[in-house]
Amino acid sequence: MRLEATEDQKTNVVLILIDDLGWKDLGCYGSTYYKTPNIDRLAREGMRFTDGYAACNVCSPTRAAIMTGKYPARLLLTQWLPSGRWNSKKNKMREGRYISNLPLEEITIAEALRETGYQTAFMGKWHLGTETYYYPEHQGFDVNVAGRDYGAPGNYFYPFKGSWKIPTTGKILHKATPLKGKKGDYLVDRLADEASSYIRKHAKEPFFLMLSHYAVHTPLQGKPEKMKAYQKVTKSKRQGKPAYAAMVESVDDSVGKVMKTLSELKIDDRTLIIFTSDNGGFARATDHSPLRANKGSNYEGGIRVPFIIKWPGRTRPGSLSKEPVISTDFYPTILEVAGQKLRPYQHLDGKSLVPILTGQPTFSREALYWHYPHYNQHPQSFPSGVIRAGKWKMIEAYETGELSLYNLSEDIGEKNNLATQYPEKLAELYANLTAWRNEVGADPMRSNPEYEGQK
């Protein structure tokens, strides 16, 4: 079913993407430590997905999946940019190949909407390509505020600049100031101000705004006045570091500002709001228990993320979905909500969530897939492939070939490997994962002739 809309009644779209925000880092997802009243209200006014997933356990691939509606493996963009942590002497296998820019040949969701009369704006972390050819303005966005090639700011306080030593080369990347400001400005607040101003400027025409915060990625720098309250909490009762908690609260403030602006302009009733994260939270910043592991891992803590959608007038407020959904689904969902034709040749791996959002029993999907043929230094991370089908999740470790099987309906913490107890289910899932890799052209890992082994 395609939802038609007149030119002056098209649904606006605000997609809020947070960097490294964990599944358990919001009040509406069970946290009693982090203060997120605005995001919690968004969940009460819309639909919260318990089993929402990022397309990858690190950032750039997930962002590419959101932009294109395709799995990272199909795009051959499976690693964070510009480089991972591979070591020719210490790593047993050579990593899968990956490209370093989102191809201009892809028709992004911004381009698709702009073709139908939408104003488009990107604000915040881009991390999908280098300057000159591969920035947001080259991928369908009329406006680019602070979107650059790096994945984290040099500093969250003005002038926001700094440097970073690239792990694989040892060279220094100097991070220029991403946007204007003044002494004392905080990056999260500045991006919220820019978003609010943009909405006010384009309130009378359909717009697509992607507010892609650099927060809550490192460096962990919260506003001092916010950190004080979390520092007073006994360490044993903290879910994460006070600086991180303050950053989460600032992100929540930004969501509140966007929602307030939409309400003041009386366009909140025709604005779709999507809220999610690009991967799990950083292990040194927060704890996702009962989920296992954090960012960089293909266990649930690395890929299961907050996933909230508010569609006024169509989604029952306070509704809950346990359907497994993923980043690729935003593209077709946005098109259908906006009353536009779907582009199945583009968003090959995404499925419109409109049936779920409107309470229709017509949504079906056999499985979700992940392909991460890379090394990184995050805890419990290893090169692996994953399939989730219903309650079952299977992980294949690429170095060893070991297969693990978990029943997530009974074991969300992935503590009990059932591989030997359900050999038929294991074989079925492995066959499906292998077939999927062949279908999407996933680049495999290969033996590394330079590997020196354990010494």
Backbone torsions as a table, in degrees:
resi	resn	phi	psi	omega
1	MET	NA	130.4	177.3
2	ARG	-106.8	129.9	-176.7
3	LEU	-91.0	115.9	-178.0
4	GLU	-83.3	150.2	177.5
5	ALA	-145.6	139.8	176.4
6	THR	-75.3	162.3	-174.9
7	GLU	-56.5	-41.3	-176.1
8	ASP	-88.4	3.8	-179.9
9	GLN	-124.5	13.4	179.4
10	LYS	-58.9	145.6	-179.8
11	THR	-77.9	126.3	173.8
12	ASN	-71.6	157.8	179.4
13	VAL	-131.8	126.3	173.0
14	VAL	-121.0	115.1	179.5
15	LEU	-108.9	114.0	-178.5
16	ILE	-104.4	114.0	-178.2
17	LEU	-113.7	121.5	179.9
18	ILE	-102.0	146.2	-178.2
19	ASP	-97.2	122.0	176.7
20	ASP	66.1	28.1	175.9
21	LEU	-87.6	121.8	-176.4
22	GLY	-78.2	159.7	-177.6
23	TRP	-58.2	-34.5	-174.9
24	LYS	-97.6	12.0	-171.2
25	ASP	-94.9	20.6	178.8
26	LEU	-132.1	150.6	177.5
27	GLY	-59.0	-40.8	-177.8
28	CYS	-70.6	-10.8	174.9
29	TYR	-107.6	12.5	171.4
30	GLY	109.3	-1.2	-179.6
31	SER	-77.9	135.6	174.1
32	THR	-107.1	-0.3	-177.5
33	TYR	-98.8	-49.5	-179.1
34	TYR	-77.9	140.2	-178.0
35	LYS	-102.3	109.1	-175.8
36	THR	-135.6	58.2	-176.0
37	PRO	-62.3	-33.8	-178.0
38	ASN	-73.3	-42.6	177.6
39	ILE	-68.1	-36.1	176.4
40	ASP	-62.2	-38.7	177.8
41	ARG	-66.8	-38.5	176.5
42	LEU	-58.7	-41.7	178.3
43	ALA	-65.1	-39.4	178.9
44	ARG	-66.8	-29.4	-178.5
45	GLU	-90.5	-7.8	-177.8
46	GLY	-135.4	-143.4	-179.9
47	MET	-119.0	134.0	176.6
48	ARG	-107.7	130.3	178.7
49	PHE	-100.1	125.0	179.8
50	THR	-78.3	-28.6	-175.4
51	ASP	-116.7	51.0	176.8
52	GLY	-88.8	137.7	-175.1
53	TYR	-125.6	147.9	167.6
54	ALA	-83.8	149.3	-177.2
55	ALA	-72.4	-11.3	177.8
56	CYS	-154.7	161.5	-179.9
57	ASN	-84.1	-2.4	172.7
58	VAL	-130.6	170.4	-160.9
59	CYS	-73.6	-57.2	-171.2
60	SER	-55.2	-44.2	179.4
61	PRO	-60.7	-39.8	178.0
62	THR	-63.4	-41.8	179.7
63	ARG	-63.8	-38.4	177.0
64	ALA	-65.6	-37.8	179.1
65	ALA	-65.8	-39.2	177.6
66	ILE	-63.9	-43.6	-177.4
67	MET	-67.0	-31.8	-170.8
68	THR	-113.7	-19.5	-175.1
69	GLY	76.5	17.2	-178.6
70	LYS	-121.1	149.0	174.4
71	TYR	-62.2	145.6	176.8
72	PRO	-54.9	-36.3	-179.6
73	ALA	-63.1	-37.5	178.6
74	ARG	-68.8	-34.0	179.7
75	LEU	-79.2	-16.1	-171.8
76	LEU	61.7	35.5	176.4
77	LEU	-127.0	79.1	-169.2
78	THR	-109.5	4.2	-176.9
79	GLN	-134.0	154.5	176.5
80	TRP	-67.8	150.9	-173.2
81	LEU	-105.2	145.2	10.2
82	PRO	-92.6	-6.6	-169.8
83	SER	-162.8	154.2	178.8
84	GLY	-100.2	-140.5	-174.0
85	ARG	-125.0	21.6	-175.6
86	TRP	-66.4	139.8	178.6
87	ASN	-127.2	121.6	-174.0
88	SER	-62.8	-25.9	-178.2
89	LYS	-93.7	-30.0	-172.1
90	LYS	-99.4	-18.6	-176.2
91	ASN	-101.0	130.3	-172.3
92	LYS	-65.4	-30.7	-175.8
93	MET	-124.1	156.0	172.4
94	ARG	-82.2	140.5	-177.7
95	GLU	-70.1	159.4	171.9
96	GLY	-66.6	149.3	178.9
97	ARG	-69.4	150.4	176.1
98	TYR	-150.9	148.7	179.9
99	ILE	-87.5	160.3	-173.1
100	SER	-107.6	4.5	177.0
101	ASN	-144.0	144.7	172.7
102	LEU	-67.3	120.4	-174.7
103	PRO	-59.1	137.6	178.0
104	LEU	-67.7	-18.8	179.4
105	GLU	-68.9	-21.5	178.0
106	GLU	-71.1	138.8	175.1
107	ILE	-92.8	100.7	-176.0
108	THR	-70.6	166.0	177.4
109	ILE	-61.5	-32.6	177.2
110	ALA	-65.9	-42.5	178.8
111	GLU	-65.2	-41.2	-179.6
112	ALA	-62.1	-42.3	179.9
113	LEU	-72.5	-38.7	-179.7
114	ARG	-62.3	-34.9	178.4
115	GLU	-62.1	-22.3	-178.3
116	THR	-106.1	17.8	172.6
117	GLY	100.7	6.1	179.5
118	TYR	-81.8	142.6	166.2
119	GLN	-81.9	140.9	-174.0
120	THR	-129.6	139.3	-179.5
121	ALA	-143.9	140.0	175.2
122	PHE	-119.8	135.3	-179.4
123	MET	-138.2	123.5	175.4
124	GLY	111.4	-143.0	-173.3
125	LYS	-74.9	124.8	177.6
126	TRP	-101.0	-71.3	172.6
127	HIS	60.8	34.1	179.6
128	LEU	-126.9	19.5	178.3
129	GLY	155.8	168.9	-174.5
130	THR	-90.7	163.5	-179.3
131	GLU	-63.9	160.5	179.2
132	THR	89.3	-49.4	-174.5
133	TYR	-120.6	-24.1	-167.3
134	TYR	-126.0	29.4	178.1
135	TYR	-88.5	172.5	-179.0
136	PRO	-52.2	-37.2	-178.4
137	GLU	-67.6	-14.5	176.2
138	HIS	-95.2	-3.8	-174.7
139	GLN	-122.2	28.0	171.7
140	GLY	105.0	0.1	-178.8
141	PHE	-99.2	126.5	177.5
142	ASP	-68.1	-33.5	-176.1
143	VAL	-125.8	135.5	174.8
144	ASN	-127.6	114.0	177.7
145	VAL	-114.5	109.0	173.6
146	ALA	74.1	6.6	177.7
147	GLY	-80.0	116.9	-176.3
148	ARG	-134.1	-174.3	-176.5
149	ASP	-80.3	-24.7	-176.6
150	TYR	-81.4	159.2	-174.9
151	GLY	-95.2	-8.8	179.1
152	ALA	-149.4	147.6	178.9
153	PRO	-73.5	159.8	174.8
154	GLY	-68.6	-29.5	-178.8
155	ASN	-161.1	146.6	178.7
156	TYR	-85.9	-7.0	177.7
157	PHE	-109.1	143.3	-177.7
158	TYR	-54.6	134.5	16.1
159	PRO	-92.4	17.7	171.1
160	PHE	67.9	5.2	-175.2
161	LYS	-98.3	166.3	-179.2
162	GLY	177.5	-159.7	-178.9
163	SER	-143.9	164.3	-177.5
164	TRP	-148.5	134.4	177.7
165	LYS	-87.7	116.9	-177.9
166	ILE	-68.9	121.7	-171.4
167	PRO	-63.2	-33.1	-175.8
168	THR	-87.0	-14.5	-178.7
169	THR	-122.5	-22.3	-177.9
170	GLY	79.9	-1.8	180.0
171	LYS	-79.8	159.0	-177.0
172	ILE	-98.8	127.9	173.7
173	LEU	-98.9	120.2	178.4
174	HIS	-92.5	121.8	-175.5
175	LYS	-96.7	110.5	-178.7
176	ALA	-73.8	163.3	177.5
177	THR	-62.3	122.6	-175.4
178	PRO	-78.3	-22.7	179.2
179	LEU	-159.0	165.9	-177.7
180	LYS	-71.4	160.4	177.8
181	GLY	179.8	-163.9	179.1
182	LYS	-144.0	166.9	-177.8
183	LYS	-54.2	132.5	179.4
184	GLY	95.3	-13.6	-179.9
185	ASP	-65.5	143.6	178.7
186	TYR	-111.2	133.0	-170.4
187	LEU	-58.8	-41.6	179.8
188	VAL	-60.4	-43.5	179.3
189	ASP	-65.7	-41.1	-179.0
190	ARG	-62.8	-41.5	179.2
191	LEU	-67.4	-35.5	176.7
192	ALA	-64.8	-40.5	177.8
193	ASP	-62.5	-43.6	179.7
194	GLU	-63.3	-40.5	179.5
195	ALA	-64.3	-44.9	179.6
196	SER	-62.0	-43.3	179.9
197	SER	-63.8	-40.2	179.8
198	TYR	-63.6	-44.2	179.9
199	ILE	-61.1	-43.0	179.4
200	ARG	-63.1	-38.3	-178.0
201	LYS	-69.9	-31.1	-174.4
202	HIS	-115.3	23.1	-175.9
203	ALA	-62.6	-24.8	-175.8
204	LYS	-95.6	6.5	178.6
205	GLU	-138.7	153.5	-178.6
206	PRO	-65.9	137.2	-178.7
207	PHE	-139.4	154.6	172.3
208	PHE	-121.3	114.5	-179.9
209	LEU	-114.8	122.7	174.2
210	MET	-108.7	108.5	177.5
211	LEU	-97.0	101.2	-171.6
212	SER	-112.1	88.8	-174.4
213	HIS	-65.8	143.0	168.9
214	TYR	-69.8	-35.9	176.5
215	ALA	-64.6	147.9	12.4
216	VAL	-107.9	33.5	177.8
217	HIS	-64.2	156.2	172.6
218	THR	-61.7	155.4	4.9
219	PRO	-71.4	140.5	-179.8
220	LEU	-75.8	100.7	-176.5
221	GLN	-137.8	97.2	177.0
222	GLY	-92.8	163.8	175.9
223	LYS	-70.3	130.1	-175.0
224	PRO	-52.6	-40.2	-177.8
225	GLU	-66.7	-26.0	177.7
226	LYS	-84.4	-31.8	-177.8
227	MET	-65.2	-29.9	-174.4
228	LYS	-55.2	-44.0	-177.3
229	ALA	-64.1	-38.4	-178.5
230	TYR	-76.5	-27.2	177.6
231	GLN	-70.1	-21.5	179.5
232	LYS	-78.6	-17.1	179.7
233	VAL	-74.4	133.0	177.9
234	THR	-53.4	136.7	-175.3
235	LYS	-54.8	-36.8	-178.3
236	SER	-67.5	-17.3	-178.7
237	LYS	-104.7	1.8	178.8
238	ARG	-81.8	139.7	174.8
239	GLN	-86.9	-23.1	-178.6
240	GLY	-160.0	-176.1	-179.2
241	LYS	-71.3	143.6	179.4
242	PRO	-55.1	-37.7	179.4
243	ALA	-63.2	-41.4	178.7
244	TYR	-66.1	-42.9	179.8
245	ALA	-60.3	-40.0	178.2
246	ALA	-65.1	-36.5	177.8
247	MET	-66.3	-41.8	177.1
248	VAL	-60.3	-42.0	179.7
249	GLU	-64.8	-38.1	178.1
250	SER	-66.5	-38.5	174.6
251	VAL	-60.4	-42.5	177.8
252	ASP	-61.5	-41.0	176.7
253	ASP	-58.7	-40.0	-178.7
254	SER	-65.9	-38.6	176.8
255	VAL	-64.1	-41.4	177.8
256	GLY	-61.2	-39.6	-179.9
257	LYS	-65.2	-41.8	178.3
258	VAL	-63.5	-45.4	-179.3
259	MET	-63.9	-39.9	179.2
260	LYS	-65.3	-41.3	179.3
261	THR	-62.5	-45.3	178.1
262	LEU	-60.1	-40.1	-179.4
263	SER	-68.5	-44.3	-179.4
264	GLU	-61.5	-34.4	-179.3
265	LEU	-85.9	-3.3	179.7
266	LYS	59.7	39.4	175.3
267	ILE	-121.8	7.9	179.2
268	ASP	-66.3	-25.6	-178.8
269	ASP	-77.1	-6.6	176.1
270	ARG	-131.3	36.8	177.6
271	THR	-129.0	121.0	174.3
272	LEU	-81.1	129.7	176.7
273	ILE	-118.6	127.4	176.3
274	ILE	-117.3	133.5	179.4
275	PHE	-129.9	127.6	179.2
276	THR	-160.6	-176.5	179.4
277	SER	-128.8	159.4	-176.8
278	ASP	-88.2	-13.2	175.8
279	ASN	-176.0	179.6	-179.8
280	GLY	-68.5	172.0	-177.5
281	GLY	-76.3	154.9	-179.0
282	PHE	-66.5	131.6	-174.7
283	ALA	-60.8	-30.8	-178.6
284	ARG	-85.1	1.3	-177.3
285	ALA	-114.1	-34.2	-171.3
286	THR	-151.8	166.0	-177.9
287	ASP	-123.9	129.2	-178.1
288	HIS	-101.6	9.6	-177.5
289	SER	-45.0	133.7	15.5
290	PRO	-88.3	3.0	177.5
291	LEU	-67.1	150.6	179.9
292	ARG	-91.6	133.1	173.9
293	ALA	71.3	-170.7	-175.5
294	ASN	-144.8	-161.1	178.4
295	LYS	-46.0	141.8	177.1
296	GLY	90.1	-9.4	-179.0
297	SER	-111.6	149.7	176.2
298	ASN	-90.3	7.2	167.0
299	TYR	-74.1	168.2	-171.5
300	GLU	-55.7	-34.3	-179.2
301	GLY	-65.5	-18.0	179.9
302	GLY	-94.4	-20.8	-174.9
303	ILE	-125.3	-21.4	177.3
304	ARG	-82.4	129.0	-171.3
305	VAL	-137.8	164.9	172.4
306	PRO	-59.1	143.9	-173.9
307	PHE	-154.1	100.2	-174.5
308	ILE	-128.5	135.5	177.3
309	ILE	-133.0	128.8	175.1
310	LYS	-115.2	118.2	177.6
311	TRP	-125.1	91.7	-173.9
312	PRO	-55.7	134.0	176.9
313	GLY	84.4	-13.1	-178.4
314	ARG	-122.0	-30.0	179.2
315	THR	-104.2	129.9	-179.2
316	ARG	-65.5	124.0	-179.9
317	PRO	-56.3	138.3	177.5
318	GLY	74.5	15.1	-178.5
319	SER	-79.2	159.0	-174.9
320	LEU	-132.2	136.4	175.9
321	SER	-126.1	135.2	176.5
322	LYS	-104.8	10.9	178.8
323	GLU	-71.2	130.0	175.3
324	PRO	-65.4	122.7	-179.2
325	VAL	-133.2	166.4	-171.1
326	ILE	-149.4	166.3	-174.4
327	SER	-53.6	-35.1	-178.8
328	THR	-62.7	-19.1	-175.3
329	ASP	-75.6	-16.9	-177.6
330	PHE	-64.1	-40.7	-175.8
331	TYR	-56.7	-60.7	-179.8
332	PRO	-65.7	-30.4	178.1
333	THR	-63.6	-46.8	179.9
334	ILE	-61.7	-44.0	179.3
335	LEU	-59.5	-45.4	-177.2
336	GLU	-69.3	-41.1	177.4
337	VAL	-61.9	-36.4	-179.5
338	ALA	-79.2	-0.6	178.8
339	GLY	75.6	23.3	-178.5
340	GLN	-102.3	158.9	178.1
341	LYS	-67.9	141.3	176.1
342	LEU	-71.8	158.0	180.0
343	ARG	-125.0	71.5	-174.3
344	PRO	-59.6	-24.1	177.2
345	TYR	-72.4	-17.8	178.7
346	GLN	-99.0	-60.8	-178.2
347	HIS	-84.9	61.6	-174.0
348	LEU	-57.3	-32.5	-173.1
349	ASP	-106.5	-4.9	179.5
350	GLY	-93.1	151.7	175.2
351	LYS	-125.5	135.5	178.6
352	SER	-63.9	133.3	179.8
353	LEU	-91.7	6.8	-179.8
354	VAL	-53.6	-43.7	178.0
355	PRO	-57.5	-38.9	178.6
356	ILE	-69.6	-45.1	-176.9
357	LEU	-64.5	-28.3	-178.8
358	THR	-102.0	6.3	175.8
359	GLY	76.4	23.3	179.1
360	GLN	-92.7	139.5	-177.4
361	PRO	-86.6	39.8	-173.8
362	THR	-111.8	2.5	-179.7
363	PHE	-84.6	130.4	177.5
364	SER	-147.8	144.7	178.4
365	ARG	-155.2	136.6	-177.1
366	GLU	-75.7	-42.0	-174.6
367	ALA	-164.7	164.4	170.6
368	LEU	-115.3	151.7	-174.7
369	TYR	-135.7	151.7	174.4
370	TRP	-138.0	146.2	177.4
371	HIS	-139.9	111.7	-178.4
372	TYR	-129.1	86.2	-177.3
373	PRO	-88.9	51.4	-171.9
374	HIS	-141.9	165.6	174.6
375	TYR	-109.5	145.7	167.1
376	ASN	-148.3	176.1	-172.6
377	GLN	-104.3	19.3	177.4
378	HIS	-81.1	147.8	-179.0
379	PRO	-58.4	141.4	177.8
380	GLN	58.5	30.5	177.0
381	SER	-104.5	138.3	174.8
382	PHE	-158.3	153.1	179.5
383	PRO	-59.1	128.7	-173.4
384	SER	-162.4	163.6	172.5
385	GLY	-120.2	151.8	-175.5
386	VAL	-138.4	143.3	168.6
387	ILE	-131.2	133.9	171.6
388	ARG	-118.7	120.0	179.5
389	ALA	-129.5	106.5	-176.3
390	GLY	63.5	-127.7	-179.2
391	LYS	-83.0	-10.1	-174.0
392	TRP	-93.5	141.6	174.6
393	LYS	-135.3	129.3	177.7
394	MET	-121.2	136.6	177.4
395	ILE	-118.5	130.8	174.7
396	GLU	-109.0	120.2	176.7
397	ALA	-83.5	118.1	-173.1
398	TYR	-68.6	-32.5	-179.7
399	GLU	-67.7	-45.6	-172.8
400	THR	-101.7	-19.6	-175.2
401	GLY	80.6	1.3	-179.0
402	GLU	-65.6	138.3	178.6
403	LEU	-112.2	133.1	177.4
404	SER	-119.8	141.7	-177.8
405	LEU	-128.7	131.2	-178.1
406	TYR	-132.0	144.6	173.5
407	ASN	-101.1	98.8	-173.5
408	LEU	-68.6	-21.6	179.1
409	SER	-69.9	-23.6	179.8
410	GLU	-113.8	-16.6	-171.8
411	ASP	-143.2	70.1	-178.1
412	ILE	-65.4	-21.3	-179.8
413	GLY	-86.6	1.3	177.7
414	GLU	50.8	51.3	-179.7
415	LYS	-94.3	-25.6	-172.8
416	ASN	-114.6	106.4	178.2
417	ASN	-78.3	114.7	-174.8
418	LEU	-100.1	18.2	-174.9
419	ALA	-57.6	-41.4	-178.1
420	THR	-79.3	-19.5	-178.4
421	GLN	-85.8	-24.2	-178.2
422	TYR	-130.4	67.1	-176.5
423	PRO	-62.2	-34.1	-179.4
424	GLU	-69.2	-43.0	177.6
425	LYS	-64.7	-39.9	178.7
426	LEU	-60.8	-45.9	-179.6
427	ALA	-64.5	-39.3	179.5
428	GLU	-63.4	-47.6	-178.7
429	LEU	-67.7	-38.3	178.5
430	TYR	-63.7	-40.9	178.3
431	ALA	-63.7	-40.5	179.9
432	ASN	-68.8	-39.7	178.4
433	LEU	-65.2	-41.8	178.5
434	THR	-63.5	-43.4	179.5
435	ALA	-63.6	-39.5	179.0
436	TRP	-64.2	-43.0	179.0
437	ARG	-59.9	-39.7	178.4
438	ASN	-67.0	-39.6	-178.0
439	GLU	-63.7	-44.1	-175.2
440	VAL	-89.2	-4.7	-179.6
441	GLY	73.7	34.8	-179.6
442	ALA	-61.0	128.4	-178.4
443	ASP	-77.3	127.6	-175.2
444	PRO	-83.4	166.2	169.8
445	MET	-84.4	155.3	-179.3
446	ARG	-132.5	162.8	179.3
447	SER	-64.5	148.6	-177.3
448	ASN	-108.0	105.5	-177.7
449	PRO	-66.6	-15.1	-179.8
450	GLU	-89.4	-6.5	-175.8
451	TYR	-61.9	129.9	-177.5
452	GLU	-98.7	-4.0	178.3
453	GLY	73.0	-176.4	-179.6
454	GLN	-78.9	131.6	178.4
455	LYS	-118.1	NA	NA
